[in-house]
Amino acid sequence: MEYLPTYDNTRSSAGLAAAFGWAEQDLKALDIQRGGTVINVRKGLISGEPAAIFGTITGRNGSDPLDSVALYAYHASAPWGVLADEVGLTVFNSQWLDDSNWFRLPRISWERAEDHRDLLDSLTPKGLFDRQPARLATKLREPTDFLKPVDDSLVERLDRWRDQALRYARHTDKVDELLQTFYAQLFVLRTVEDRQLDGRVEPVSGVVLGSDRFNRQEWEKILEQAQSMIGSDLFDSDVTTAIPEHVLAGVINELYVPHRVPGSNPRYNFSWIDADVLGVAYEKYLASVLQPTSLPAQVDLFLPAERGVERYSIRKSAGAYYTPKYITNYISETVIDDYFKNDPGLDPPAIIDFSCGSGSFLVAAIDKLLRRLKLRDPARSWARELIDGGHIAGIDIDPKAVTAARLHLWQRLIEEPDALPLPNLAQVVVTADGLDTSTWGALERKYNIVLGNPPFLATSLVGSRQELEARFVTARGRYDFSSLFVEQALKILADEGYLGLVVPNRLFRNRSGAPVRRLLTEQAHLRAIVDFGTTKPFDADAYVGCIIAKRIFEPQAAPAKVLVIEVRSLDADFLAALLLAAQRDRGQNSSTLRAFSAQHPAGDAPWMLLSDADRISRIKIEEVSVRLDSVASIPQGIRTGGNDFFYVSLISEDGGPLSRVENGFGEEFIIESALLEHSVYGSQVRRYDNIHTSYRLIYPYRGNIAISEPELEQRYPHAWSYFQRNRDILSSRASLKKSNGRYYELIWPRDEIWLRRPKLLIRDLAPTTAFAVDPSGRIFLVGGTAVVPEDPELLLALMAYLNSSVINNLVRQTTPQFRGSFQKFEPQHIQGIPILDRILEDEALVEQLTLYARAIIDTEENSDTRRTLETQVNELVLSIAEERGLTLGTA
């Protein structure tokens, strides 16, 4: 703490917050009044995120002041707070309950403050960072229940009425869409009411008669008032006529009375809720669509017929996901800070998000801009100037998202002085195709800053591929939709402009990301790369990263270094602050993240984002090792193009010429044993497995040459009959046409020479290096990758070495990461694994590793014995490395 709080030095909330180490720039001040109780409060912010509330009582009416300050903290999304009065300090939590009351700890008298210094210290910025209040408070008292955050509570209650609207509306056409617009109108009206911005707009509570009746005449009057006083196009139409009356009344009541919130007659106060919180609530609401089922037969003439309702998520189908606030704060703060460092003028930058969703990046950008612009000229109406001057632009192809973005911006603009009338956003936030500038109208121009989280869609979900491939150089092969947005961002950036985008982190290393990597490194200088690894900032089908770059229009030498931030965990309350600290200090290493400088990438090669220490370590390794591909071939497994036809399970065999098998369609048939090879899918390969399989591959080849049709018909009539029955389907394989193969051939048969040799096998995706062994060379691998040592005596020793956690840690630095901590193991990812020279030179070491491998093969998976043996392998590999002067981490 800065100093121990006393009654004399905490007469104001500013003095109280200062005692807890909060700087003035990290605070927002407000007087809150309920009845005759007046409390002066400061909201402590950490990188824009609410952290704690500090309140001092300036007036009483006999009610409990903590009810008021805790209710404010709940609205403000600040979990912890402290209230000071003439008696002492009360620490409370606005999201915990204690027997249906606000959670509070026993009051600390001023005379006993020193005795509670640990608890008081926990409310400093550092204490909140370290989550100390929860640890210390629960030692004194446990909460009995928890409140949902204000945004989740609003969504839950409004969603209930949404369901009711679709069940009971006379006609369901567009009812869900109309209700969403009604919610947007109410959010703005409630905010205007609680901020007391214009008394000429009557409270919407006046349109509710009883609990379930809606005064339409009064509502029409309020709409007219809103059109005149509030402005914007949000109130141009009355959307209530198709919505059941009891739903309209219920929705309005929900926006006045919070659910389960303690205290005496609690009421929502929209002046206390940040624009971001309401924006997030509306975005969560829009994340799903409700569809009515058919209306059932009416069995009671006195009750309305009730439809069924089905819910669909639109996020995955559209590849659109809510962007966490710590990401929007980090990217917008970093990019805008870079812009202002290089542009000292008063003219604001032009900023666009052309996949804007609910507008979270635009609101974050306005926040950062206003803070800087007000420092330069406090007298100017910067908020209105940003909109009227076209400095903020948003585009989305989804009209509902555009409505959400406009609402989000209006909510933010309402917080500014002289907010009414609200600006019309129809010209700056528009419905258009972000990838087609011809649909942008007046927004088609150059921008100083591009922000956004573009859709994450696989190419299989992208329509009009031919048209996109004609317009975008990154639309090649198995491209990701987000690559096109990166290219579009570079196209519309002005000279020396900045981009800050969320992208799938597979673009950093995957082969399919080569075109966008080349474009980025040729047309921009990367300022920072954030890799969230296998953590999940949002529920996407891809892992994510962030890129921050500066556009260049003439060839320039790239910076030698780029900042890399690896996020290891999302388990931090103020992640934006940690990311910004890493950006500023360019060096952190904790359980949450690691920041370091790496060599700036070039060309289309996978990005080897290694610190200087890592690079030195790899150079040292190269001096005492050889690459895996110098002692073994590393081929990929067979691709059949029709696994259900060619990959079969053995039912029985007579030891002679025929076998009975079953294909992937459940069809049983007889086939010649001579055309069957022992086989395993790459996905079936398990770590340290000595592969034995009952599966077979129908393999119509001899010496890598396909058997001719006459020979098949004559010598293998059962196989011939099987192929003939399925000829049309087998001939339809598009990939077969590319290879000019005959209808019964595999699309990628591979070389029999290595298929019939002793080898290690690994599937394409695995959490760790997970090699199995085929010691006899009988297994034909379908999918996956093989390691075929030139010296078969190294086979088991290499399996133990490659499966060690020490080597896995090295490999993980360069392999693409996927959901569930999976890594990709294709030849290009494992061919450079260093094999320490001693393994090639020391027969006793090879024998020791081989013995370990055999022992592990003979133990049960996940057994204590296996874990002990694997630990011994790891320690042995570490000791070999240390003898050669290497430090490769822990075992």
Steps between C-alpha positions, in 0.01 A plus 500: 500500500606859445411584859275357770145638457361711782175687537677832438678401178200319344228763524465474119499195274809643325690500832372152579610362162836674529562328833463170317754599235266600217625776273253770398514401131378151590179628660154607392310723742127510571246602765231237544173577673218276609240679703686724743816290502783656301833324445801639321666212309807437291517203267851361475594378153785275390564549128139601453354206693301568820690380805374656825263761640596753769215685668459765771165603647404864459133474598269256683129433525511210744530220243809283467750682273661170407183408309561800276874462445479123445216546251714752314797260505278224362392722210861610443623136484752573776498201736680649802452824687559684824263746668631756751301687763572667834521163674730311266533297180273228356634265233232346278453293183226594252478156337488286816201445724475428870156354575335714229686813619803675359819326606688721745775445751478634857566872515861595573515787746749776432685409818545138378601573139862397561381159622333438164776629275514172299133527407531870418813438293300251294294789357803668344550453123765234565282322756210482257735380227603214728140420605583558863156631610325170429767296680499720808126565515402133485718431802267725696167416336384281211240628253175303490420571135603708201332759280523474126685794341265776393540423127428128547202575722352738243550248219344218701188696590450659158556165332209360699268762352642435157386140537156618611470731198551217254272262687200733510534748210217479246748509216864408554646660188791721614377506861846410631659777292237754606550410866876556465436852369255560787773402747741743335246781526437423866872488586544853364178631657589360843848651478362842404253474789751400768763748383230768505615623161165639389196526725275548196530127422260325735604183689404180318360361825193710424396273214451198731153457648498248782744216436399391152324779313666737253377855437562535128389862483754596767770303320434683173536829685836394647619396152415847369686659791802277437506585130499868583721516811733200482543487125655213300308267271443242775154641577378543143263203518261345752592131521257406777184427302586134428626425854255366762390764750602304810852458354540875442393573858718224640810619314462857627453380858818290470698814416396662827518222757817284517460132578617366840693819582490571877418820682188707547305539173801468267456648157711498184684827441617515141718803573723270704544233233793549263426502128719194460293302747176579317670434168620160619153419633343583165769301314445194718129534435561505123728194517200273448187504289162360608282328243136408565372153426155443351200607706330203669129436496320718759351280771360776722300786350577723800881470480722626218665235287866446590770425243819316560825695466840379381829681560788522253849641551598740224859545615646180360298512178625853432847450648433803722589504869478748784841661547601519868553850631864432589571438131317808372665712770848365431485532121329839485723649772818374333409606146365842596801561724731420206304737277520792742871449556552568131228761445504795744226693315143565615330325210366163622585187302244330275419161655301213352393152600356338186381189686376701796248262657352676801754783480722408797818608319341828392392582855844409636658724235273793592596456865872515421462786254292720729746461785785630282304764312358657817852543633587700188188717495247449783257758356423326171198267459721214396239222521265669254792601281617139472161398359414808294850509355487136393795402717323183618361246253352155539385242248334163544312275262244412769232769552442381857867550579483851353204580727699367796805707403297819472341434839841436653632829360192696609538364852861617505422842351226558758775503765648819350396859589221651287425155359153580361391492235687180420675497164350306213730205444337379177782643289793377708387153618349323201386163374738396223741226398830565675689326220332697220580872518255572218222447757647747750373821340670808644702283739716371215821691565833471682519472878772571754401211725326168432376298797295185526432136562407364156293184456674167556367277220650202323500524120236227486255752649596785269276568203607651166851358526579565135405866531707538819799325345489748213520798738727381781852362467460327839202298369714205402477134597339427837496864603327634807232765454676726750803519265288696255420755771871545572558566131204738486635688803830554322318622189308773682773615739651840431875542478650444846161375621460240775304180521404297806317177424399178670587202279521121533851427626527222242583782257834534680625151411266295285586436138165651393599831662799554269330754266381726782838476678675614183254786450539620858879496500524666157245776559529563873738501792376285785498684833367223722376143473285357777453123501230366731627148432243241602313727741152599388417872522168416332316193384640481149596193302851640480763625738574866468768761491528874439715688252590868525678643199588823322429533127788583268455601137859508387744217564675564830733297711289321760577551868744248634263393776131457568337475842346159566257438786412139574187475716521188714187543709184710501471463876565866578246765591671786316659341197490822297725666756745210482505510121554877497777470759668238283459730198658786691780314676564247220587224742298294745497137605229368729244223519263730307717618214848523358624798299822522301656642186527266202651536157259680265346243260557521126340338198242223519692264728340392830573753772773369729420725794796427723666717760869573476560244776301241306690578181835470675387173652397366159834606350681319777285193439587508129868488590464171689223330307372402157154546357259210518464497120875432468469163675148405392254556220176669605218413260128557538251217512275376223196697389229277356234755405242248617589352838162336542567294186870420538548482878331186628486294818593134485217266605661167421761336282570140415875533484469458129412722207178658630392722788164626622497874573262786579531847350411834655143476373437177690516286185655153546668328206768250396823629348838361407744508792787586267354848450471570873771675699508542877401861553430768758349848479730776613226601745521152661870528580568522873812603686750216561267253330650189335240491229293186447189544293199310370449762231604450141553725200384383159815573305474425125870557425815301445838671530336842506322428170122467486380155394339518158128447452545174301723357774258609771209337318690179435706447817290684760135452399362578846684832512399568140134442585528731804654780294244457223208529743636832628646628174277809466571622852873430481524676164338813644796578728617847391847446640538184286438702185790728588738203518360337182461175689266217411178472694626221731827674590589688816541874453841492672639146529854584625819298460496134603869510585454702817155358571661157540786617723517530882377847590350737753150634443325812623158645426465844344358656819606411853541689829867396524750310292328160499694247295402134472714225348464251215810287566429238232416740217158349436277800557369712213428843651184683384534866591754612757877519458780244527864516608705230326856480641777410262639283782222277639707453818408859592125436475403453866765741631361770271146429619600555864701812411228658281225423753686674783352820640835670441473452124129578502577841655742570215253388234217706648692820419442447128187286457154646436269481802138390492200448729571284805876581497546287188803552281537421131759238409562497127846447344582871488427530872721216621776467243722750683478336844860495632646156569786543745822363356564275797197290408670418172840437656435324832375140464448469876271805495303360207463171689380683815237699306395181321452318831290787631287493183439124529411533867253781432339303216437214744329721763142620517423848373459757782644260757740615773763265359480665158517849650810403696669356189416808294645724769821297485512545121453875540776520759733298278438730200554804720828362631621432145419859405670642811817301422508685168451838672131538425212608724177365355258561786371257757410138473 
